[in-house]
Amino acid sequence: MNVGFKRIKWFRSKSAYQDMQQHRQRRAEFTKKHQAMMDAVNLAMANAQQNKITGLSNLAAEAAVKRVREMALAKADELTKQVDDAKSLVDKTKTSTGSSTGSSNMLDTVA
């Protein structure tokens, strides 16, 4: 008497070809997801680099504007000082001569 168990296949097993196709499909999906992730990383890095370049150029432009403003302010102060000196010289000339019109020779020298 032969006592054994008879195997009942409730689920049909995949063939080797179907298993290989499923493996290829999974690998293709993984590759696609990985490529999308790398594209996102590349985009983020490119944006960061562009933002850095833009930020540096903005800082350089602001420094240049500040430098030009300081130079213009210094020049304006210098010109104001020259005008004040000329005015004080004219006032001294008026008071020393005692006249309100002043000496034309002295004014020609100042001008």
N, CA, C and O atoms as a MOPAC input file, in Angstrom:
PM7 MOZYME 1SCF
protein

 N      0.82900 1    -1.14900 1     0.00000 1
 C      0.00000 1     0.00000 1     0.00000 1
 C      0.88400 1     1.22600 1     0.00000 1
 O      1.84400 1     1.31700 1     0.76600 1
 N      0.56400 1     2.13900 1    -0.83700 1
 C      1.32300 1     3.35700 1    -1.00400 1
 C      0.55600 1     4.50000 1    -0.35800 1
 O     -0.51300 1     4.89600 1    -0.82300 1
 N      1.11400 1     5.01300 1     0.70600 1
 C      0.47100 1     6.12500 1     1.39700 1
 C      1.26400 1     7.37700 1     1.05300 1
 O      2.47300 1     7.41200 1     1.28600 1
 N      0.65000 1     8.35900 1     0.53000 1
 C      1.33300 1     9.59800 1     0.18300 1
 C      0.34400 1    10.74200 1     0.08300 1
 O     -0.87100 1    10.58300 1     0.19100 1
 N      0.89500 1    11.81800 1    -0.11300 1
 C      0.04400 1    12.99800 1    -0.25000 1
 C      0.02400 1    13.42800 1    -1.70000 1
 O      1.05400 1    13.51000 1    -2.37000 1
 N     -1.10700 1    13.68200 1    -2.12800 1
 C     -1.25100 1    14.17400 1    -3.47700 1
 C     -1.28600 1    15.71000 1    -3.41400 1
 O     -2.05400 1    16.31500 1    -2.66700 1
 N     -0.45500 1    16.27500 1    -4.19900 1
 C     -0.35000 1    17.73300 1    -4.16300 1
 C     -1.43600 1    18.34100 1    -5.05200 1
 O     -1.62200 1    17.95800 1    -6.20700 1
 N     -2.13500 1    19.29600 1    -4.46700 1
 C     -3.16600 1    19.99500 1    -5.21800 1
 C     -2.64500 1    21.38900 1    -5.50900 1
 O     -2.26700 1    22.12500 1    -4.59800 1
 N     -2.62700 1    21.73600 1    -6.75500 1
 C     -2.14600 1    23.05800 1    -7.14200 1
 C     -3.33400 1    24.00100 1    -7.23400 1
 O     -4.05600 1    24.05000 1    -8.23000 1
 N     -3.50100 1    24.74100 1    -6.15800 1
 C     -4.58900 1    25.70100 1    -6.16200 1
 C     -4.22000 1    26.94200 1    -6.96600 1
 O     -5.05100 1    27.53800 1    -7.65100 1
 N     -2.95500 1    27.30600 1    -6.86000 1
 C     -2.47600 1    28.47400 1    -7.59700 1
 C     -1.56900 1    28.00600 1    -8.71100 1
 O     -0.71000 1    27.14200 1    -8.53500 1
 N     -1.78300 1    28.58400 1    -9.81800 1
 C     -0.95100 1    28.21500 1   -10.95300 1
 C      0.38800 1    28.94800 1   -10.83500 1
 O      0.38900 1    30.16700 1   -10.66400 1
 N      1.47000 1    28.28500 1   -10.91400 1
 C      2.78700 1    28.91100 1   -10.81200 1
 C      3.14700 1    29.54000 1   -12.15400 1
 O      2.69800 1    29.10700 1   -13.21600 1
 N      3.97800 1    30.58300 1   -12.06200 1
 C      4.37400 1    31.29300 1   -13.27400 1
 C      5.45000 1    30.49700 1   -13.99100 1
 O      6.24800 1    29.78000 1   -13.38700 1
 N      5.43400 1    30.65100 1   -15.26300 1
 C      6.49000 1    30.01900 1   -16.03600 1
 C      7.77200 1    30.83600 1   -15.87900 1
 O      7.72600 1    31.96500 1   -15.39000 1
 N      8.88600 1    30.29300 1   -16.27800 1
 C     10.16500 1    30.99400 1   -16.18800 1
 C     10.14700 1    32.24500 1   -17.05400 1
 O     10.72200 1    33.26600 1   -16.67600 1
 N      9.50100 1    32.18300 1   -18.19800 1
 C      9.41700 1    33.33900 1   -19.08700 1
 C      8.62300 1    34.46300 1   -18.41700 1
 O      9.02800 1    35.62400 1   -18.46800 1
 N      7.48800 1    34.11800 1   -17.78800 1
 C      6.68000 1    35.12600 1   -17.10800 1
 C      7.44500 1    35.73900 1   -15.94000 1
 O      7.36300 1    36.94500 1   -15.70500 1
 N      8.18400 1    34.91400 1   -15.21400 1
 C      8.98700 1    35.40400 1   -14.10100 1
 C     10.07100 1    36.37100 1   -14.60600 1
 O     10.31300 1    37.40800 1   -13.98800 1
 N     10.71500 1    36.03500 1   -15.71400 1
 C     11.74900 1    36.88200 1   -16.29200 1
 C     11.14800 1    38.21100 1   -16.77300 1
 O     11.74700 1    39.27000 1   -16.58400 1
 N      9.97600 1    38.14900 1   -17.38800 1
 C      9.31400 1    39.36900 1   -17.85700 1
 C      8.93900 1    40.27200 1   -16.67600 1
 O      9.10100 1    41.49000 1   -16.74800 1
 N      8.44300 1    39.67800 1   -15.60100 1
 C      8.09000 1    40.45600 1   -14.42500 1
 C      9.34400 1    41.10500 1   -13.82000 1
 O      9.30600 1    42.26100 1   -13.39900 1
 N     10.42700 1    40.37200 1   -13.78000 1
 C     11.68300 1    40.90900 1   -13.26700 1
 C     12.15900 1    42.08000 1   -14.12700 1
 O     12.60700 1    43.09500 1   -13.59400 1
 N     12.06700 1    41.94900 1   -15.44400 1
 C     12.45100 1    43.03800 1   -16.33900 1
 C     11.57600 1    44.27000 1   -16.13200 1
 O     12.06100 1    45.40200 1   -16.15300 1
 N     10.29200 1    44.03500 1   -15.93400 1
 C      9.36200 1    45.13700 1   -15.72300 1
 C      9.68900 1    45.86900 1   -14.41800 1
 O      9.71200 1    47.10000 1   -14.38800 1
 N      9.93900 1    45.12000 1   -13.34600 1
 C     10.29300 1    45.73100 1   -12.06400 1
 C     11.60700 1    46.52300 1   -12.18100 1
 O     11.72400 1    47.62500 1   -11.64400 1
 N     12.56800 1    45.96400 1   -12.87100 1
 C     13.85200 1    46.63900 1   -13.04700 1
 C     13.66000 1    47.92100 1   -13.86700 1
 O     14.28300 1    48.94000 1   -13.56900 1
 N     12.81400 1    47.87800 1   -14.88500 1
 C     12.54400 1    49.07400 1   -15.69200 1
 C     11.84600 1    50.14700 1   -14.85500 1
 O     12.15800 1    51.33000 1   -14.98900 1
 N     10.91100 1    49.75200 1   -13.99600 1
 C     10.22400 1    50.70500 1   -13.11600 1
 C     11.20900 1    51.33200 1   -12.13200 1
 O     11.17800 1    52.54000 1   -11.89700 1
 N     12.08100 1    50.50600 1   -11.56000 1
 C     13.08500 1    51.01600 1   -10.63800 1
 C     14.01600 1    52.00300 1   -11.34800 1
 O     14.34000 1    53.06100 1   -10.80900 1
 N     14.43600 1    51.64800 1   -12.54800 1
 C     15.32500 1    52.53300 1   -13.31500 1
 C     14.63200 1    53.85000 1   -13.61900 1
 O     15.24400 1    54.91500 1   -13.53200 1
 N     13.36700 1    53.77900 1   -13.97200 1
 C     12.60000 1    54.98600 1   -14.27800 1
 C     12.46700 1    55.87300 1   -13.04000 1
 O     12.64700 1    57.08700 1   -13.12900 1
 N     12.15200 1    55.27300 1   -11.88100 1
 C     12.03600 1    56.04100 1   -10.63800 1
 C     13.38000 1    56.64500 1   -10.24500 1
 O     13.45800 1    57.79900 1    -9.82500 1
 N     14.42000 1    55.85600 1   -10.38800 1
 C     15.75700 1    56.33600 1   -10.03700 1
 C     16.16900 1    57.49600 1   -10.95300 1
 O     16.74700 1    58.47800 1   -10.48600 1
 N     15.88000 1    57.38900 1   -12.22900 1
 C     16.20400 1    58.46200 1   -13.17200 1
 C     15.41600 1    59.72400 1   -12.84100 1
 O     15.95700 1    60.82700 1   -12.91400 1
 N     14.14600 1    59.57400 1   -12.47800 1
 C     13.33000 1    60.73700 1   -12.10300 1
 C     13.89500 1    61.39800 1   -10.84800 1
 O     13.93700 1    62.62400 1   -10.75200 1
 N     14.33000 1    60.58200 1    -9.88800 1
 C     14.91500 1    61.11800 1    -8.66400 1
 C     16.21900 1    61.86800 1    -8.98000 1
 O     16.45700 1    62.94800 1    -8.43900 1
 N     17.05200 1    61.30500 1    -9.84300 1
 C     18.30500 1    61.96200 1   -10.20400 1
 C     18.05300 1    63.24700 1   -10.99200 1
 O     18.78700 1    64.22300 1   -10.83400 1
 N     17.02900 1    63.25400 1   -11.83200 1
 C     16.66600 1    64.47800 1   -12.55400 1
 C     16.24700 1    65.57100 1   -11.57100 1
 O     16.60500 1    66.73700 1   -11.73600 1
 N     15.48400 1    65.18000 1   -10.54600 1
 C     15.05900 1    66.15000 1    -9.53100 1
 C     16.26600 1    66.68600 1    -8.76100 1
 O     16.33800 1    67.88300 1    -8.48200 1
 N     17.20300 1    65.82000 1    -8.42100 1
 C     18.41800 1    66.26000 1    -7.71900 1
 C     19.22400 1    67.20600 1    -8.60500 1
 O     19.69500 1    68.24500 1    -8.14300 1
 N     19.38200 1    66.84400 1    -9.88400 1
 C     20.11500 1    67.70800 1   -10.81100 1
 C     19.45900 1    69.07300 1   -10.95200 1
 O     20.14300 1    70.09600 1   -10.99200 1
 N     18.12800 1    69.08600 1   -11.02700 1
 C     17.40500 1    70.34600 1   -11.13600 1
 C     17.60500 1    71.19600 1    -9.88000 1
 O     17.82800 1    72.40400 1    -9.96800 1
 N     17.52500 1    70.55100 1    -8.70900 1
 C     17.72100 1    71.27900 1    -7.45100 1
 C     19.13300 1    71.85600 1    -7.37200 1
 O     19.32000 1    72.99300 1    -6.93900 1
 N     20.11200 1    71.08100 1    -7.78500 1
 C     21.50000 1    71.56600 1    -7.75600 1
 C     21.69400 1    72.71300 1    -8.75000 1
 O     22.38200 1    73.68800 1    -8.44500 1
 N     21.09700 1    72.60100 1    -9.92500 1
 C     21.20800 1    73.67200 1   -10.91700 1
 C     20.54600 1    74.95100 1   -10.40200 1
 O     21.08100 1    76.04600 1   -10.57900 1
 N     19.38300 1    74.80900 1    -9.76600 1
 C     18.70100 1    75.97300 1    -9.19000 1
 C     19.54100 1    76.60400 1    -8.08400 1
 O     19.65000 1    77.82700 1    -8.00100 1
 N     20.12800 1    75.77300 1    -7.24300 1
 C     20.97200 1    76.29400 1    -6.16200 1
 C     22.17000 1    77.04300 1    -6.73200 1
 O     22.52400 1    78.11600 1    -6.24400 1
 N     22.78800 1    76.48600 1    -7.75100 1
 C     23.93700 1    77.14400 1    -8.38200 1
 C     23.52000 1    78.46800 1    -9.01000 1
 O     24.22100 1    79.47000 1    -8.87600 1
 N     22.38100 1    78.47200 1    -9.69100 1
 C     21.90100 1    79.70600 1   -10.31200 1
 C     21.57200 1    80.74900 1    -9.25500 1
 O     21.88000 1    81.92800 1    -9.43000 1
 N     20.94600 1    80.32500 1    -8.15600 1
 C     20.63600 1    81.25600 1    -7.07000 1
 C     21.91100 1    81.82700 1    -6.46100 1
 O     21.96200 1    83.00600 1    -6.11100 1
 N     22.93800 1    80.99400 1    -6.33500 1
 C     24.21400 1    81.46600 1    -5.80300 1
 C     24.83000 1    82.49900 1    -6.73300 1
 O     25.32200 1    83.53200 1    -6.27800 1
 N     24.80600 1    82.22700 1    -8.02600 1
 C     25.36200 1    83.17100 1    -9.00100 1
 C     24.58400 1    84.48200 1    -8.96600 1
 O     25.17600 1    85.56100 1    -8.97200 1
 N     23.26700 1    84.38500 1    -8.92900 1
 C     22.43100 1    85.58300 1    -8.88500 1
 C     22.68800 1    86.36800 1    -7.60700 1
 O     22.79100 1    87.59400 1    -7.63200 1
 N     22.79000 1    85.65900 1    -6.49700 1
 C     23.06100 1    86.32700 1    -5.22200 1
 C     24.39900 1    87.02400 1    -5.22100 1
 O     24.51600 1    88.15100 1    -4.73900 1
 N     25.41700 1    86.36200 1    -5.76000 1
 C     26.73700 1    86.98900 1    -5.81500 1
 C     26.74300 1    88.21000 1    -6.71700 1
 O     27.36100 1    89.22500 1    -6.39500 1
 N     26.05500 1    88.11300 1    -7.84400 1
 C     26.00900 1    89.27800 1    -8.73600 1
 C     25.23500 1    90.42600 1    -8.09500 1
 O     25.59100 1    91.59000 1    -8.27900 1
 N     24.18100 1    90.11100 1    -7.34700 1
 C     23.44200 1    91.16700 1    -6.64200 1
 C     24.31900 1    91.82700 1    -5.58000 1
 O     24.30300 1    93.04700 1    -5.42200 1
 N     25.08600 1    91.01000 1    -4.85400 1
 C     25.98200 1    91.57300 1    -3.84300 1
 C     27.04900 1    92.45700 1    -4.48400 1
 O     27.37300 1    93.52300 1    -3.96000 1
 N     27.58900 1    92.02000 1    -5.60600 1
 C     28.59700 1    92.81600 1    -6.29800 1
 C     28.00200 1    94.12600 1    -6.80100 1
 O     28.63500 1    95.17800 1    -6.70900 1
 N     26.79600 1    94.06000 1    -7.32700 1
 C     26.13700 1    95.27400 1    -7.82000 1
 C     25.85600 1    96.23900 1    -6.67500 1
 O     26.05800 1    97.44500 1    -6.81600 1
 N     25.39000 1    95.71800 1    -5.54300 1
 C     25.12700 1    96.57100 1    -4.38600 1
 C     26.41400 1    97.21400 1    -3.87200 1
 O     26.41200 1    98.38300 1    -3.48600 1
 N     27.50600 1    96.45900 1    -3.86400 1
 C     28.78800 1    97.01300 1    -3.42700 1
 C     29.24700 1    98.12300 1    -4.37200 1
 O     29.76600 1    99.14800 1    -3.93000 1
 N     29.05100 1    97.91000 1    -5.68100 1
 C     29.43300 1    98.93900 1    -6.65300 1
 C     28.59700 1   100.20000 1    -6.47900 1
 O     29.12700 1   101.30900 1    -6.54000 1
 N     27.30800 1   100.04000 1    -6.26500 1
 C     26.42500 1   101.19500 1    -6.06500 1
 C     26.83800 1   101.94300 1    -4.79900 1
 O     26.89200 1   103.17300 1    -4.79000 1
 N     27.12500 1   101.20800 1    -3.74800 1
 C     27.54600 1   101.83200 1    -2.49100 1
 C     28.84600 1   102.60700 1    -2.69200 1
 O     28.98300 1   103.72900 1    -2.20400 1
 N     29.79300 1   102.01500 1    -3.40600 1
 C     31.07500 1   102.67100 1    -3.66500 1
 C     30.86900 1   103.95400 1    -4.48600 1
 O     31.48000 1   104.98100 1    -4.19000 1
 N     30.01800 1   103.89900 1    -5.50600 1
 C     29.75600 1   105.08900 1    -6.33100 1
 C     29.06100 1   106.17100 1    -5.51200 1
 O     29.37400 1   107.35400 1    -5.65100 1
 N     28.11600 1   105.77000 1    -4.65400 1
 C     27.43000 1   106.75700 1    -3.80300 1
 C     28.41500 1   107.44200 1    -2.85500 1
 O     28.36500 1   108.65800 1    -2.66900 1
 N     29.31000 1   106.65200 1    -2.25900 1
 C     30.29800 1   107.22900 1    -1.34700 1
 C     31.22500 1   108.18900 1    -2.08900 1
 O     31.57300 1   109.25000 1    -1.57000 1
 N     31.62300 1   107.81300 1    -3.30600 1
 C     32.48400 1   108.69500 1    -4.08900 1
 C     31.74400 1   109.98500 1    -4.44700 1
 O     32.32300 1   111.06900 1    -4.38000 1
 N     30.47900 1   109.87400 1    -4.82100 1
 C     29.68800 1   111.06000 1    -5.17200 1
 C     29.49100 1   111.95100 1    -3.94900 1
 O     29.55700 1   113.17500 1    -4.05900 1
 N     29.25000 1   111.34800 1    -2.78500 1
 C     29.08200 1   112.11800 1    -1.55800 1
 C     30.37800 1   112.83200 1    -1.18800 1
 O     30.35400 1   113.99000 1    -0.77100 1
 N     31.50800 1   112.14500 1    -1.34000 1
 C     32.79700 1   112.77400 1    -1.05700 1
 C     33.04500 1   113.93200 1    -2.01200 1
 O     33.52300 1   114.98700 1    -1.59500 1
 N     32.73100 1   113.75100 1    -3.26900 1
 C     32.91200 1   114.82200 1    -4.26100 1
 C     31.99500 1   116.00200 1    -3.94200 1
 O     32.40700 1   117.15800 1    -4.03900 1
 N     30.75100 1   115.70500 1    -3.56200 1
 C     29.81200 1   116.77900 1    -3.21900 1
 C     30.30400 1   117.53000 1    -1.98500 1
 O     30.21000 1   118.75600 1    -1.93300 1
 N     30.82700 1   116.80900 1    -0.99000 1
 C     31.37000 1   117.46300 1     0.20000 1
 C     32.55700 1   118.35200 1    -0.15200 1
 O     32.70100 1   119.45400 1     0.37600 1
 N     33.40300 1   117.85700 1    -1.05300 1
 C     34.57100 1   118.63600 1    -1.48800 1
 C     34.13600 1   119.91400 1    -2.19700 1
 O     34.68300 1   120.99000 1    -1.95500 1
 N     33.14000 1   119.77800 1    -3.07800 1
 C     32.65200 1   120.96100 1    -3.79700 1
 C     31.98600 1   121.94500 1    -2.84200 1
 O     32.15000 1   123.15600 1    -2.98700 1
 N     31.24100 1   121.43700 1    -1.87400 1
 C     30.59300 1   122.30500 1    -0.88600 1
 C     31.64400 1   123.05500 1    -0.07900 1
 O     31.48400 1   124.24300 1     0.20200 1
 N     32.70700 1   122.37100 1     0.29200 1
 C     33.79200 1   123.00900 1     1.03300 1
 C     34.45100 1   124.10000 1     0.19200 1
 O     34.76200 1   125.17400 1     0.70700 1
 N     34.66500 1   123.83600 1    -1.08700 1
 C     35.26600 1   124.83900 1    -1.96000 1
 C     34.36600 1   126.06700 1    -2.08000 1
 O     34.84300 1   127.20100 1    -2.06300 1
 N     33.05800 1   125.82900 1    -2.20000 1
 C     32.11400 1   126.95100 1    -2.30700 1
 C     32.10700 1   127.73500 1    -1.00200 1
 O     32.10100 1   128.96600 1    -1.02300 1
 N     32.10600 1   127.04100 1     0.13200 1
 C     32.11700 1   127.72400 1     1.42500 1
 C     33.40200 1   128.53800 1     1.60500 1
 O     33.36200 1   129.65900 1     2.11000 1
 N     34.52700 1   127.97800 1     1.19500 1
 C     35.79800 1   128.70600 1     1.28200 1
 C     35.77000 1   129.95900 1     0.40700 1
 O     36.22900 1   131.02200 1     0.82500 1
 N     35.23700 1   129.83400 1    -0.79200 1
 C     35.14600 1   130.98900 1    -1.68800 1
 C     34.22600 1   132.04900 1    -1.09700 1
 O     34.51200 1   133.24400 1    -1.18000 1
 N     33.12700 1   131.61200 1    -0.50400 1
 C     32.18200 1   132.56200 1     0.09600 1
 C     32.82600 1   133.28200 1     1.27100 1
 O     32.67500 1   134.49300 1     1.42600 1
 N     33.54800 1   132.52600 1     2.10000 1
 C     34.19800 1   133.17500 1     3.24000 1
 C     35.28600 1   134.13500 1     2.78200 1
 O     35.48900 1   135.17100 1     3.41600 1
 N     35.98800 1   133.82400 1     1.70100 1
 C     36.99700 1   134.72700 1     1.15700 1
 C     36.35500 1   136.00500 1     0.65000 1
 O     36.88500 1   137.09700 1     0.85500 1
 N     35.20500 1   135.86900 1    -0.01800 1
 C     34.48900 1   137.05300 1    -0.50500 1
 C     34.01500 1   137.88300 1     0.67700 1
 O     34.11200 1   139.11000 1     0.65100 1
 N     33.50000 1   137.22400 1     1.71900 1
 C     33.03400 1   137.95500 1     2.90000 1
 C     34.19400 1   138.68100 1     3.58000 1
 O     34.03500 1   139.82100 1     4.01500 1
 N     35.35400 1   138.03800 1     3.67700 1
 C     36.52000 1   138.68800 1     4.28000 1
 C     36.95100 1   139.89100 1     3.45500 1
 O     37.33000 1   140.92600 1     4.00300 1
 N     36.89000 1   139.75100 1     2.14400 1
 C     37.28300 1   140.85000 1     1.26700 1
 C     36.33500 1   142.02600 1     1.44100 1
 O     36.77100 1   143.17800 1     1.45800 1
 N     35.05700 1   141.75100 1     1.56900 1
 C     34.06500 1   142.81800 1     1.74900 1
 C     34.30600 1   143.54800 1     3.06100 1
 O     34.26000 1   144.77700 1     3.11100 1
 N     34.56300 1   142.78800 1     4.12300 1
 C     34.74500 1   143.43000 1     5.42700 1
 C     36.06300 1   144.20000 1     5.50300 1
 O     36.13200 1   145.23100 1     6.17100 1
 N     37.10700 1   143.71600 1     4.83200 1
 C     38.40000 1   144.41000 1     4.89900 1
 C     38.39800 1   145.69500 1     4.08300 1
 O     39.08100 1   146.64800 1     4.45700 1
 N     37.66400 1   145.75500 1     2.99500 1
 C     37.61500 1   146.96200 1     2.17600 1
 C     36.56000 1   147.92600 1     2.66600 1
 O     36.61800 1   149.11900 1     2.36500 1
 N     35.59200 1   147.42300 1     3.42000 1
 C     34.54800 1   148.29000 1     3.94700 1
 C     33.49200 1   148.63000 1     2.94100 1
 O     32.65000 1   149.48100 1     3.22800 1
 N     33.47800 1   148.03200 1     1.79600 1
 C     32.46200 1   148.32700 1     0.79700 1
 C     31.62300 1   147.08600 1     0.54400 1
 O     32.05500 1   145.96000 1     0.79200 1
 N     30.45800 1   147.30800 1     0.06300 1
 C     29.55800 1   146.18000 1    -0.19400 1
 C     29.77000 1   145.58300 1    -1.56300 1
 O     29.34200 1   144.45900 1    -1.82500 1
 N     30.43900 1   146.33300 1    -2.46100 1
 C     30.65000 1   145.82200 1    -3.80500 1
 C     31.91500 1   144.98900 1    -3.88300 1
 O     31.97300 1   144.02800 1    -4.65000 1
 N     32.92400 1   145.33700 1    -3.11000 1
 C     34.16400 1   144.57200 1    -3.09500 1
 C     35.07800 1   144.99400 1    -4.22100 1
 O     34.67600 1   145.76900 1    -5.08900 1
 N     36.28200 1   144.50500 1    -4.21900 1
 C     37.27700 1   144.83300 1    -5.23400 1
 C     37.08000 1   143.90400 1    -6.41400 1
 O     36.97100 1   142.69000 1    -6.23900 1
 N     37.03400 1   144.45500 1    -7.59900 1
 C     36.82800 1   143.61500 1    -8.76900 1
 C     38.06500 1   142.77100 1    -9.05500 1
 O     37.94900 1   141.66600 1    -9.58600 1
 N     39.27500 1   143.28900 1    -8.70300 1
 C     40.48400 1   142.49800 1    -8.91100 1
 C     40.50800 1   141.24900 1    -8.04100 1
 O     40.90000 1   140.17200 1    -8.48700 1
 N     40.08600 1   141.41000 1    -6.80600 1
 C     40.07100 1   140.26300 1    -5.87000 1
 C     39.03600 1   139.24100 1    -6.30900 1
 O     39.30400 1   138.04200 1    -6.24200 1
 N     37.87600 1   139.66700 1    -6.75100 1
 C     36.83800 1   138.75300 1    -7.18700 1
 C     37.24400 1   138.03500 1    -8.45800 1
 O     36.91900 1   136.86100 1    -8.63600 1
 N     37.95100 1   138.72100 1    -9.34300 1
 C     38.43000 1   138.06900 1   -10.55900 1
 C     39.43400 1   136.98100 1   -10.20800 1
 O     39.46600 1   135.93000 1   -10.84800 1
 N     40.24900 1   137.23100 1    -9.19900 1
 C     41.23100 1   136.24300 1    -8.76600 1
 C     40.52300 1   135.01800 1    -8.18700 1
 O     40.94300 1   133.89000 1    -8.44400 1
 N     39.47200 1   135.21700 1    -7.42300 1
 C     38.72000 1   134.10500 1    -6.81200 1
 C     38.00800 1   133.29500 1    -7.88900 1
 O     38.00200 1   132.06500 1    -7.84900 1
 N     37.41100 1   133.98900 1    -8.84600 1
 C     36.64700 1   133.31900 1    -9.88900 1
 C     37.62000 1   132.61100 1   -10.78900 1
 O     37.21100 1   131.96700 1   -11.75400 1

